[in-house]
């Protein structure tokens, strides 16, 4: 059964080159591609906040998750702080923190796909102090399930 679509309000930031709205590359894509609004060079080991030129406001009870693009990782381009979170009460421009791993620089052009975004339900939770019963096979964490 098809799920109902929720609306994310998007506003283009004045004075920034016009970029496309987030769009799914294929019908089966889980996330919507996010493009750069500027040409920028990434330097090795330095985090650069790459502008999207978009403000996005998601419905109450949801948040936007900004994720890296796997195709960029093979080129040494990573998203720092991945995944990122855009809360429903944030109203500023969405920027993607990016870094480069290799020697030299990596150039991003305006319009290049730099990340992905998806709408996620924000489930309410209550945190209560109490005993946590261990699960022996998973208590170790940090690679406890093997390679």
C-alpha positions, -999 to 999 in steps of 0.1 A, spaced: 0 0 0 15 34 -10 24 57 19 11 92 20 35 119 9 44 147 34 53 182 23 86 198 31 85 235 25 115 248 6 127 284 0 156 294 -22 180 317 -4 181 351 -22 214 359 -40 225 322 -43 226 305 -77 194 287 -85 197 250 -76 172 223 -82 149 212 -54 158 178 -39 148 150 -62 150 112 -63 173 99 -89 153 68 -95 119 56 -84 135 32 -60 159 57 -44 154 60 -6 167 96 -5 165 129 -25 196 143 -40 209 176 -27 229 199 -49 256 225 -43 246 261 -48 282 272 -52 316 263 -68 340 254 -40 373 236 -36 377 212 -8 411 209 8 426 179 25 416 177 62 396 209 62 358 209 67 339 232 44 303 240 48 289 237 13 259 258 6 227 243 -9 210 276 -13 179 261 2 160 266 35 138 236 43 111 233 69 97 198 76 63 191 92 61 188 130 68 153 142 95 148 115 131 158 108 154 158 78 184 135 77 212 147 55 234 118 43 265 115 22 265 103 -14 283 70 -18 298 79 -52 317 108 -36 333 86 -9 352 66 -36 368 99 -47 379 108 -11 351 132 -5 333 127 28 305 144 47 317 153 81 291 148 108 272 122 88 243 118 90 233 154 97 200 164 113 178 193 103 152 197 131 116 207 123 122 240 141 153 250 121 147 276 95 182 285 82 200 275 50 209 238 48 247 234 44 266 202 40 299 199 59 324 182 35 360 173 36 386 157 13 409 129 22 435 128 -6 464 151 -15 455 183 -33 420 197 -37 386 185 -50 365 209 -69 327 210 -65 307 229 -91 274 246 -86 247 221 -93 269 190 -84 251 165 -62 268 167 -28 244 148 -5 211 132 0 182 141 23 153 121 36 123 129 58 122 108 90 94 104 116 105 118 149 92 93 174 87 106 210 106 88 236 110 88 274 143 80 290 140 63 324 168 52 347 167 15 355 185 -18 350 195 -27 314 195 -65 309 226 -75 289 224 -93 256 256 -114 258 263 -115 221 260 -77 217 273 -62 250 308 -55 236 299 -29 209 324 -13 185 326 -43 161 313 -69 185 294 -86 156 326 -92 137 339 -78 104 
